[in-house]
Amino acid sequence: MSDPLATLRRFPDAEAPNLVAVDASDRLVLDEARADVAAAAPGTVAVIGDNYGALTIGSGAAGVRVFQDSLVGELALANNAGGLDYRSLPLDEELLAGATVVLMQLPKSLDQLDEWAGAVARWADPSVVFYAGGRVKHMTLEMNAILGRHFDSVAPSLARQKSRVLVARGPRPAEEAFPRREYSEELGLWVVAHGGVFAGTRFDLGTRLLLSVLDDAVPDAADIVDLGCGSGILAASLARSRPGARVTATDQSWAAAASATATMLANDLDVTVVRDLGLATRADASADLVVLNPPFHSGSAVDSGLARALFEDAARVLRPGGELWTVFNSHLGYRPTLQRTVGPTREVTRNPKFTVTASRSTTAGGTMAIDEIRGM
Ligand SMILES: C[S@@+](CC[C@H](N)C(=O)[O-])C[C@H]1O[C@@H](n2cnc3c(N)ncnc32)[C@H](O)[C@@H]1O
């Protein structure tokens, strides 16, 4: 029989010979769960955190319900799925009601694991068997402890190809602990965060440095975008200090978009929140100011390509004269890339760790004319 996973792709995520769409932990989850999946009634298998669709497609089950935090993962699954009968859903009761088998890739964030495991315990069928797999090098005993708070029994599988699966049974539904809400005296804002959102309800040092200078960023901007908004601190602060501006917050993570939506609601702020891959759904030349605290991790690897792709998006959506204000770890030295991708870039401020730059778009589409590059 041919292997249905052999042809899976990571697209639209980065693709390279050393980057895989399916790993040994996907295959181990599928093998450990095979008998339960085969015995499950149609529509009672759910999947959480599938990277590129291996668990959903490899399960071979009909009517699988799937939650993926990452929009990249959701698009990859759609691209890989062919005519497969499955549904992508948010992390809610509809995803899990009546589920008797749940397959999961363990997330990196312990808070995210806590939120996901709590959701399974609360909403799945009491008979549910929960298979959570990962690479041994990324697994910690704290993960067993978190599952142990939500289930009566947690048993590890034997390891295979440096992967392992935790099998949990006997859900113990508890009060929803997520999203967390905290009032920040410093910001004068409520911050709301689902598990796994960057910095949780805290206030990252890079974000703080960027925020400290934002009053000077294109003061008359009518359209402002917080790109990669996380819990929405930057967008919320801008919406409050510039009541006349239209502010949009975007992020590709479900947890981030849901958190930012809740942050705006908690502070009674009028911000449009969009779950988007970069600025894919945003029109060209439609913003005067983009603020960005870019990610620099892809999985566990540092990846400057992530930030570069977001700079390119910002360049495309900025109107001529509009600016991208970004903060980054100074050692990453993004300035030449910003200069090339967006336009003339100046340093606004720096501290021992972070640098804030402002890059002005000089042409529609952001790509600098060759004469402008020569003249710099
Ligand atoms: C360093 S965090 C910054 C969060 C928030 N702006 C802050 O300062 O607290 C970067 C954010 O970018 C988001 N992100 C990563 N890749 C993205 C992409 N391709 N499109 C949109 N958002 C992305 C991540 O989900 C994360 O929330």
Ligand as a Chemical Component Dictionary entry (heavy atoms), coordinates in Angstrom:
data_LIG
# 
_chem_comp.id                   LIG 
_chem_comp.type                 NON-POLYMER 
_chem_comp.pdbx_formal_charge   0 
_chem_comp.three_letter_code    LIG 
# 
loop_
_chem_comp_atom.comp_id 
_chem_comp_atom.atom_id 
_chem_comp_atom.alt_atom_id 
_chem_comp_atom.type_symbol 
_chem_comp_atom.charge 
_chem_comp_atom.model_Cartn_x 
_chem_comp_atom.model_Cartn_y 
_chem_comp_atom.model_Cartn_z 
_chem_comp_atom.pdbx_ordinal 
LIG C1  C1  C 0  7.707 38.593 18.926 1  
LIG S1  S1  S 1  5.979 38.318 18.824 2  
LIG C2  C2  C 0  5.340 39.957 19.048 3  
LIG C3  C3  C 0  3.942 40.017 19.602 4  
LIG C4  C4  C 0  3.432 41.424 19.969 5  
LIG N1  N1  N 0  3.491 42.318 18.828 6  
LIG C5  C5  C 0  4.231 41.977 21.115 7  
LIG O1  O1  O 0  5.098 42.819 20.864 8  
LIG O2  O2  O -1 3.988 41.567 22.260 9  
LIG C6  C6  C 0  5.786 37.989 17.088 10 
LIG C7  C7  C 0  4.382 37.618 16.649 11 
LIG O3  O3  O 0  4.411 37.409 15.235 12 
LIG C8  C8  C 0  3.498 36.379 14.910 13 
LIG N2  N2  N 0  3.845 35.821 13.598 14 
LIG C9  C9  C 0  4.861 34.991 13.286 15 
LIG N3  N3  N 0  4.875 34.728 11.970 16 
LIG C10 C10 C 0  3.832 35.396 11.434 17 
LIG C11 C11 C 0  3.312 35.517 10.129 18 
LIG N4  N4  N 0  3.882 34.894 9.086  19 
LIG N5  N5  N 0  2.227 36.278 9.929  20 
LIG C12 C12 C 0  1.652 36.934 10.973 21 
LIG N6  N6  N 0  2.099 36.859 12.242 22 
LIG C13 C13 C 0  3.179 36.107 12.470 23 
LIG C14 C14 C 0  3.636 35.400 16.046 24 
LIG O4  O4  O 0  2.490 34.568 16.149 25 
LIG C15 C15 C 0  3.815 36.341 17.244 26 
LIG O5  O5  O 0  2.581 36.608 17.869 27 
# 
loop_
_chem_comp_bond.comp_id 
_chem_comp_bond.atom_id_1 
_chem_comp_bond.atom_id_2 
_chem_comp_bond.value_order 
_chem_comp_bond.pdbx_ordinal 
LIG C1  S1  SING 1  
LIG S1  C2  SING 2  
LIG S1  C6  SING 3  
LIG C2  C3  SING 4  
LIG C3  C4  SING 5  
LIG C4  N1  SING 6  
LIG C4  C5  SING 7  
LIG C5  O1  DOUB 8  
LIG C5  O2  SING 9  
LIG C6  C7  SING 10 
LIG C7  O3  SING 11 
LIG C7  C15 SING 12 
LIG O3  C8  SING 13 
LIG C8  N2  SING 14 
LIG C8  C14 SING 15 
LIG N2  C9  SING 16 
LIG N2  C13 SING 17 
LIG C9  N3  DOUB 18 
LIG N3  C10 SING 19 
LIG C10 C11 SING 20 
LIG C10 C13 DOUB 21 
LIG C11 N4  SING 22 
LIG C11 N5  DOUB 23 
LIG N5  C12 SING 24 
LIG C12 N6  DOUB 25 
LIG N6  C13 SING 26 
LIG C14 O4  SING 27 
LIG C14 C15 SING 28 
LIG C15 O5  SING 29 
# 
